[in-house]
């Protein structure tokens, strides 16, 4: 290292001396110079980092060698490729199986019973939807004196809906005409040779209904609502007429998934007129509700505020308030329970009474049925999604409990009477079975017990009801329905003409109605059907002195267009 330093110092001094000499010589001057050489000075250099060392050369893989390929050229005589472009269409609506706007059904059966049904509705207009219908079915012959006990039913109407972004505006107009014959002759009286029979009379009921309103389209949002106005007029062949104007509204508020609040409002003004009255009845109902869902536990509370002006002796007030409480808890899918405590007023009209009993004659008064309280409870559940069951019992106390009895002066017509205080116990059970798409069963059993105050019996009220409905689809084109409805324990009241015992209780036979229906689709547009009612040919009497028709068969065809 010292030798290197000496060498570099000598070369530097020599170079500087040469440069100085050249300058001196260029200037023409000679100057003396002094050099100092130090041998004891030590020079050190920093250690060189290994990062600056050169990388070692790696061996090259033998696979990276050159390859030579030989390409052969072949001439092919091929036509040019032709591409047909087509726009892609996205389906925004699910496919509908039935898009036929028109439906026509016609048939004929025994008892001179033609059947005609026609419907037409819009299927391709998105914002506007409308539908119209026409239906007629009549029975030119009946169970008593053939043509003297005929019956006829006709109806026609239509509906209209217009859809905005969030609101649906809807309306409908319906007309119906029902014709009945008062053929319920009491044979114990008419066979008396001292009396003369004046022939069977009939009654024609005409009804017109008009409705208009609006409702929100999205039913699952935080707020949903519906409001409508309706008008109804009713008139029979005698002196009974009834006009009604109604306003109904419902609002639902959902602040969260667990809470739901609702408010229902209904107001009706009815003007019935008959032989013995000309009334102006009003009914106002306000029904607030609040529901809370906690896991499988659901509780609903509210009140029913009712105001009605029916004229009743000893009535304290037209204003009533009833509580409402409903509770249900589903322990598991297979088992749960429910309970209810409530009260309300069931609104009735002459139209509702005559729809229940079409052989109703002049009535003395019209009263709403007051349900003072109802205590109910039961269990329900389902097994593996196939079997559903429900069983319960409820106890109810009623005022103005309406009943039907035969008129003393005319056994073919019924009078409307009331009991001021009635307790009804109802035990009920339901059973449903759904086995894929081939078979479906729905059934219900009701047992009733009546505790009367003024009347001896609950006239023309059944003590038990059983209905079993079966639906089969053995083939894709074939639909079969087999239903049976059984009703028993009905008691009627017959006049005896005796002052000491003016009335006699009559036990009506158990009513059993077996129905079979079959519908076969030949094509998607054409099919045939057959229906059978009262196939057990029972002489059933739902109303005293009124036996129904025997076996009824009707068949025909239907068409979609």
C-alpha positions in Angstrom: 0.0 0.0 0.0 2.9 2.4 0.8 4.5 1.7 -2.5 1.3 2.5 -4.3 1.1 5.8 -2.4 4.7 6.7 -3.3 4.1 6.0 -6.9 1.0 8.1 -7.1 2.6 11.0 -5.3 5.6 11.0 -7.7 3.4 10.9 -10.7 1.3 13.7 -9.4 4.3 15.9 -8.6 5.9 15.1 -11.9 2.8 16.0 -13.8 2.4 19.2 -11.9 6.1 20.0 -12.6 5.8 19.4 -16.3 2.7 21.7 -16.4 4.6 24.4 -14.4 7.7 24.0 -16.6 5.6 24.4 -19.7 4.0 27.5 -18.3 7.4 28.8 -17.3 8.8 28.0 -20.5 6.0 29.6 -22.3 6.5 32.7 -20.3 10.2 32.5 -20.5 10.8 32.4 -16.8 12.7 29.9 -14.5 11.4 29.4 -10.9 12.8 27.3 -8.1 10.5 24.5 -6.7 10.5 22.5 -3.4 9.1 19.0 -3.0 8.2 17.4 0.4 7.9 13.6 0.5 6.3 12.0 3.7 6.9 8.3 4.2 5.0 7.9 7.4 1.5 8.7 6.1 -0.9 5.7 5.9 -3.8 5.7 3.5 -6.9 3.3 4.1 -9.8 2.5 1.8 -13.3 1.3 3.0 -14.3 -2.3 2.8 -16.1 -3.1 -0.4 -19.7 -4.4 0.1 -20.5 -7.9 -1.2 -23.5 -6.5 -3.0 -21.2 -5.2 -5.7 -19.8 -8.6 -6.4 -20.7 -10.0 -9.8 -23.2 -12.8 -9.9 -21.9 -16.2 -10.8 -22.8 -17.4 -14.3 -25.5 -20.1 -14.1 -25.4 -23.1 -16.4 -27.9 -22.9 -19.3 -30.6 -25.6 -19.5 -30.2 -28.0 -22.3 -33.9 -27.7 -23.3 -33.5 -24.1 -24.5 -32.1 -25.1 -27.9 -33.2 -24.1 -31.4 -35.9 -26.0 -33.2 -36.6 -26.2 -36.8 -40.2 -26.6 -38.2 -41.2 -27.5 -41.7 -44.5 -25.9 -42.9 -46.4 -27.4 -45.8 -49.0 -25.3 -47.7 -52.3 -26.8 -48.8 -54.9 -25.0 -50.9 -58.6 -25.5 -49.8 -61.5 -24.3 -51.8 -64.0 -23.2 -49.0 -66.9 -20.8 -49.2 -66.8 -17.7 -47.1 -68.4 -17.8 -43.6 -71.8 -16.1 -43.5 -72.9 -14.7 -40.2 -76.6 -13.7 -39.7 -76.9 -11.1 -36.9 -80.1 -11.0 -34.7 -80.9 -8.7 -31.8 -81.0 -10.2 -28.3 -84.3 -9.9 -26.5 -84.4 -10.0 -22.7 -87.6 -11.4 -21.1 -88.6 -9.1 -18.2 -91.8 -10.9 -17.3 -92.2 -14.6 -16.4 -93.8 -16.8 -19.0 -97.5 -17.2 -18.6 -99.1 -20.6 -19.3 -102.5 -19.2 -20.2 -102.6 -16.0 -22.4 -106.0 -16.5 -23.9 -108.1 -13.3 -23.2 -111.5 -15.0 -23.9 -113.3 -17.9 -22.2 -116.6 -19.4 -23.2 -118.4 -22.3 -21.4 -121.8 -23.8 -22.3 -123.7 -26.8 -21.0 -127.1 -28.4 -20.4 -128.5 -30.7 -17.8 -131.7 -32.3 -16.3 -134.4 -30.2 -14.7 -134.2 -28.1 -17.9 -131.0 -26.3 -16.8 -129.0 -24.5 -19.4 -125.6 -23.0 -18.4 -123.7 -20.2 -20.1 -120.6 -18.4 -19.0 -118.4 -16.0 -20.9 -115.3 -13.9 -19.8 -113.0 -11.6 -21.6 -110.0 -9.7 -20.2 -107.0 -7.8 -21.4 -103.7 -9.7 -21.5 -101.3 -7.4 -23.4 -101.9 -3.9 -22.0 -99.5 -3.2 -19.1 -100.9 0.1 -17.7 -104.6 -0.6 -18.2 -106.4 -3.9 -17.4 -110.0 -4.6 -17.9 -112.4 -7.6 -17.7 -116.0 -8.3 -18.4 -118.1 -11.4 -17.6 -121.6 -12.9 -18.2 -123.1 -15.9 -16.5 -126.5 -17.5 -16.5 -127.8 -20.8 -15.1 -131.5 -21.6 -14.6 -133.6 -24.6 -13.6 -136.9 -24.7 -15.6 -138.2 -27.5 -13.4 -138.0 -28.1 -9.7 -138.7 -30.7 -7.0 -142.3 -29.6 -6.5 -145.0 -29.4 -9.2 -142.2 -29.3 -11.8 -142.4 -25.9 -13.5 -143.9 -24.3 -10.4 -140.6 -24.5 -8.5 -138.3 -23.2 -11.1 -135.2 -21.1 -10.3 -132.9 -18.8 -12.3 -129.6 -16.9 -11.7 -128.0 -14.3 -14.1 -125.1 -12.0 -13.5 -123.0 -9.6 -15.7 -120.4 -6.9 -15.0 -116.8 -5.9 -15.4 -113.8 -4.4 -13.7 -111.2 -1.8 -14.7 -107.7 -1.1 -13.3 -105.2 1.6 -14.2 -101.7 1.3 -12.9 -99.5 4.4 -12.2 -96.0 4.2 -10.8 -97.0 3.4 -7.3 -100.8 3.5 -7.2 -103.6 1.4 -8.8 -106.9 3.1 -9.6 -109.7 0.5 -9.8 -113.4 0.3 -10.3 -116.2 -2.3 -11.0 -119.8 -2.5 -12.0 -121.9 -5.6 -11.3 -125.5 -6.6 -12.0 -127.3 -9.7 -10.7 -130.8 -11.1 -11.0 -132.0 -14.1 -8.9 -135.4 -15.6 -9.4 -137.1 -17.9 -6.9 -140.4 -19.6 -6.5 -142.2 -19.8 -3.2 -142.9 -23.5 -3.5 -142.5 -24.5 0.2 -146.1 -25.6 0.8 -146.9 -27.0 4.2 -148.7 -30.2 3.1 -150.3 -30.5 6.6 -152.2 -27.3 5.8 -152.7 -27.4 2.0 -154.3 -30.8 2.2 -157.0 -29.5 4.4 -160.2 -29.4 2.2 -161.5 -26.4 4.0 -158.7 -24.2 2.5 -158.2 -23.1 -1.0 -154.8 -22.9 -2.6 -154.1 -19.8 -4.6 -151.1 -21.0 -6.6 -147.3 -20.6 -6.2 -145.8 -17.1 -6.4 -142.3 -16.1 -7.2 -139.8 -13.4 -6.3 -137.2 -11.7 -8.4 -134.2 -10.1 -6.7 -132.3 -7.3 -8.6 -129.0 -6.0 -7.4 -126.6 -3.4 -8.9 -123.2 -2.7 -7.3 -120.8 0.1 -8.2 -117.3 0.4 -6.7 -114.3 2.8 -7.2 -111.1 3.3 -5.3 -107.3 3.3 -5.2 -104.6 1.2 -3.5 -100.8 1.0 -3.5 -99.1 -1.5 -5.7 -96.2 -2.5 -3.4 -97.8 -4.3 -0.5 -94.5 -5.0 1.3 -93.2 -1.4 1.7 -93.2 0.6 5.0 -96.6 2.1 4.1 -99.6 0.5 2.3 -103.1 1.8 1.9 -106.4 1.2 0.2 -109.6 3.3 0.0 -112.8 2.7 -1.9 -116.3 4.0 -2.4 -119.2 1.7 -3.1 -122.9 2.0 -3.9 -125.5 -0.8 -4.0 -129.1 -0.8 -4.8 -131.5 -3.8 -4.2 -135.1 -4.4 -5.0 -137.4 -7.4 -5.0 -140.8 -8.1 -6.7 -142.7 -6.8 -3.7 -142.2 -3.8 -1.4 -138.6 -4.4 -0.2 -135.9 -2.0 -1.5 -132.6 -1.0 -0.1 -129.9 1.5 -1.2 -126.5 1.7 0.4 -123.5 4.1 0.2 -120.2 3.0 1.8 -116.7 4.3 2.4 -113.9 2.0 3.4 -110.3 2.7 4.0 -107.3 0.8 5.4 -103.8 2.0 6.2 -100.8 -0.1 7.3 -97.5 1.2 8.7 -94.5 -1.1 9.1 -91.7 0.7 11.0 -89.6 -2.4 11.1 -89.6 -6.1 10.5 -91.1 -6.8 14.0 -93.7 -4.1 14.3 -96.9 -3.4 12.2 -99.6 -0.9 12.9 -102.9 -0.6 11.0 -106.0 1.5 11.0 -109.3 0.4 9.4 -112.2 2.8 8.8 -115.7 1.9 7.5 -118.8 4.0 7.1 -122.2 2.8 5.6 -125.5 4.6 5.2 -128.3 2.2 4.3 -131.9 3.1 3.5 -134.1 0.0 3.6 -137.8 0.1 3.0 -140.4 -2.7 3.5 -144.0 -3.2 4.4 -143.5 -2.2 8.1 -140.6 0.2 8.1 -138.7 2.9 6.2 -135.3 3.4 7.9 -132.1 5.4 7.6 -129.4 3.2 9.1 -125.8 4.3 9.7 -122.8 2.3 10.7 -119.3 3.6 11.6 -116.4 1.3 12.5 -112.9 2.3 13.5 -110.4 -0.5 14.1 -106.8 0.3 15.1 -104.3 -2.6 15.4 -100.8 -3.0 16.6 -98.8 -6.2 16.1 -95.4 -7.3 17.3 -93.4 -10.3 16.1 -90.7 -11.8 18.3 -89.2 -14.9 16.6 -92.1 -17.3 16.6 -94.2 -15.3 19.0 -96.9 -12.9 17.5 -99.1 -10.7 19.6 -101.8 -8.3 18.2 -103.7 -5.7 20.2 -106.3 -3.2 19.4 -109.8 -1.9 19.9 -113.1 -1.9 17.8 -114.9 1.4 18.0 -118.5 1.0 16.7 -121.3 3.5 16.3 -124.7 2.4 14.8 -128.2 3.9 15.1 -130.4 0.8 15.1 -133.7 1.4 17.0 -133.9 -1.1 19.9 -136.1 -0.8 23.1 -134.0 -0.2 26.1 -130.8 0.6 24.1 -128.5 2.6 26.3 -126.2 4.1 23.6 -125.3 3.9 19.9 -121.6 4.0 20.8 -119.6 0.8 21.7 -115.9 0.0 22.4 -114.6 -3.6 22.3 -111.0 -4.8 23.1 -109.1 -7.1 20.8 -106.1 -9.3 21.8 -104.6 -12.1 19.7 -101.6 -14.3 20.6 -99.9 -17.1 18.7 -96.8 -19.0 19.3 -95.3 -21.7 17.0 -93.0 -24.0 19.1 -92.0 -25.8 16.0 -93.3 -26.5 12.5 -95.3 -29.4 13.8 -97.0 -27.7 16.7 -98.2 -24.2 17.9 -101.0 -22.6 19.7 -103.2 -19.5 19.3 -105.7 -17.5 21.5 -108.0 -14.6 21.1 -110.2 -12.3 23.2 -112.3 -9.8 21.2 -115.7 -8.2 20.6 -117.3 -6.5 17.7 -120.6 -5.7 15.9 -121.5 -7.7 12.8 -123.2 -5.4 10.3 -126.4 -6.8 8.7 -128.7 -5.6 6.0 -131.8 -6.8 4.3 -129.7 -7.8 1.4 -127.4 -10.0 3.5 -130.5 -11.6 5.1 -132.1 -12.4 1.8 -128.8 -13.8 0.4 -128.8 -16.2 3.4 -132.5 -17.1 3.0 -133.9 -16.2 -0.4 -137.5 -17.2 0.8 -137.6 -14.3 3.3 -140.8 -12.4 3.4 -141.6 -9.0 4.9 -139.6 -8.3 8.1 -140.6 -6.3 11.1 -137.1 -4.9 11.9 -133.4 -4.9 10.9 -130.8 -5.1 13.7 -127.0 -5.6 13.7 -125.7 -8.6 15.6 -123.6 -7.5 18.7 -120.8 -9.9 19.6 -120.2 -8.9 23.2 -117.1 -11.1 23.6 -115.4 -14.0 22.0 -112.9 -16.2 23.8 -111.1 -18.6 21.5 -108.0 -20.9 21.5 -106.5 -23.9 19.8 -103.5 -25.6 18.2 -102.2 -25.9 14.7 -99.2 -27.2 12.8 -98.0 -29.1 9.8 -96.0 -32.3 9.3 -93.2 -32.4 6.7 -95.0 -29.8 4.6 -97.7 -32.4 3.5 -100.2 -32.5 6.4 -101.7 -29.4 8.0 -104.0 -29.5 11.0 -105.9 -27.0 13.2 -108.2 -27.5 16.1 -109.9 -24.9 18.3 -112.8 -23.9 20.6 -114.4 -20.5 21.0 -117.1 -19.2 23.3 -119.2 -16.2 22.1 -122.0 -14.1 23.6 -124.4 -12.4 21.1 -127.2 -9.8 21.3 -129.7 -9.5 18.5 -129.0 -13.1 17.3 -131.1 -13.5 14.1 -133.1 -16.6 13.3 -135.6 -17.6 10.5 -139.0 -19.2 11.2 -141.9 -19.9 8.9 -144.6 -17.3 8.7 -147.9 -18.1 10.5 -150.0 -16.7 7.7 -147.9 -18.1 4.8 -145.9 -21.2 5.3 -143.9 -20.6 2.1 -142.2 -17.5 3.5 -140.0 -16.9 6.4 -140.0 -14.2 9.1 -136.9 -12.7 10.7 -136.8 -12.9 14.5 -134.1 -12.2 17.2 -133.0 -13.5 20.5 -131.7 -10.8 22.9 -128.9 -12.9 24.5 -127.4 -16.1 23.1 -124.2 -18.0 24.0 -122.6 -20.1 21.3 -119.9 -22.7 21.8 -118.1 -23.8 18.7 -115.6 -26.7 18.5 -113.9 -26.9 15.1 -111.1 -28.9 13.4 -109.4 -28.6 10.0 -107.3 -31.1 8.2 -105.4 -30.5 4.9 -103.3 -32.8 2.8 -101.1 -31.8 -0.2 -99.4 -34.6 -2.1 -97.4 -33.0 -4.9 -99.7 -31.9 -7.8 -101.7 -35.1 -8.0 -103.9 -34.9 -4.9 -105.2 -32.3 -2.5 -107.5 -32.6 0.5 -109.3 -29.9 2.6 -111.7 -30.7 5.3 -113.4 -29.0 8.3 -115.7 -30.1 11.1 -117.8 -27.7 13.2 -119.8 -28.5 16.3 -122.2 -25.9 17.7 -124.0 -25.6 21.0 -126.6 -22.8 21.5 -127.9 -21.4 24.8 -131.0 -19.4 24.1 -132.8 -16.8 26.2 -136.1 -16.1 24.5 -136.4 -18.8 21.8 -136.9 -22.5 22.5 -134.4 -23.5 19.8 -131.9 -21.9 17.4 -134.3 -22.2 14.5 -132.7 -23.3 11.2 -129.2 -23.2 12.7 -127.2 -26.4 12.3 -125.6 -28.1 15.3 -122.8 -29.7 13.2 -121.2 -29.2 9.8 -118.8 -31.4 7.8 -117.1 -30.6 4.5 -114.6 -32.7 2.7 -113.1 -31.5 -0.6 -110.9 -33.7 -2.8 -109.1 -32.7 -5.9 -107.3 -35.3 -8.2 -105.1 -34.8 -11.2 -104.5 -38.3 -12.5 -103.6 -37.0 -16.0 -102.2 -33.7 -17.0 -105.3 -33.0 -19.1 -107.8 -34.3 -16.5 -109.0 -32.6 -13.3 -111.5 -34.4 -11.0 -113.1 -33.0 -7.8 -115.1 -35.0 -5.3 -116.8 -33.1 -2.5 -119.2 -33.9 0.2 -121.0 -31.4 2.5 -123.0 -32.7 5.5 -125.2 -30.6 7.8 -127.3 -31.8 10.7 -129.2 -30.9 13.8 -131.5 -28.3 12.2 -134.8 -27.6 13.8 -137.7 -25.8 12.1 -140.8 -24.2 13.7 -144.3 -25.1 12.4 -147.5 -23.4 13.3 -150.1 -25.6 14.9 -153.1 -23.3 15.0 -153.5 -24.2 18.7 -153.7 -21.2 21.1 -152.1 -23.2 24.0 -149.3 -24.6 21.9 -149.1 -22.4 18.8 -145.8 -23.8 17.5 -144.3 -27.2 17.0 -140.6 -28.0 16.7 -139.7 -30.1 13.6 -136.4 -32.0 13.2 -135.1 -31.7 9.7 -133.3 -34.6 8.1 -129.5 -34.6 7.9 -128.4 -33.0 4.6 -125.8 -34.9 2.7 -124.7 -33.4 -0.7 -122.2 -35.5 -2.8 -120.7 -33.6 -5.7 -118.5 -34.9 -8.5 -116.9 -32.7 -11.2 -114.6 -33.6 -14.0 -112.8 -31.4 -16.6 -110.9 -32.8 -19.5 -108.7 -30.6 -21.7 -108.6 -31.9 -25.3 -106.3 -29.2 -26.4 -105.1 -26.0 -24.9 -108.2 -24.2 -26.3 -110.9 -26.8 -26.2 -112.2 -29.0 -23.4 -115.3 -30.8 -22.0 -116.8 -31.0 -18.5 -119.4 -32.8 -16.5 -120.9 -32.0 -13.1 -123.1 -33.9 -10.7 -124.8 -32.6 -7.5 -126.8 -34.3 -4.8 -125.7 -37.7 -6.2 -127.2 -39.4 -3.1 -130.6 -38.2 -4.3 -131.5 -37.0 -0.8 -134.7 -35.1 -0.1 -132.8 -32.5 1.7 -134.5 -29.5 3.4 -132.3 -26.6 4.3 -135.4 -24.6 5.0 -138.6 -26.2 6.3 -141.1 -27.1 3.5 -138.4 -26.6 0.8 -137.1 -29.9 -0.5 -134.2 -29.5 -2.9 -133.9 -31.0 -6.4 -132.8 -34.6 -6.7 -129.8 -35.8 -8.7 -128.6 -33.0 -10.9 -126.4 -33.7 -13.9 -125.0 -31.2 -16.4 -122.4 -31.5 -19.1 -120.9 -29.3 -21.8 -117.8 -27.9 -23.3 -115.5 -24.8 -23.0 -113.4 -22.8 -25.4 -110.5 -20.4 -24.9 -109.8 -17.8 -27.6 
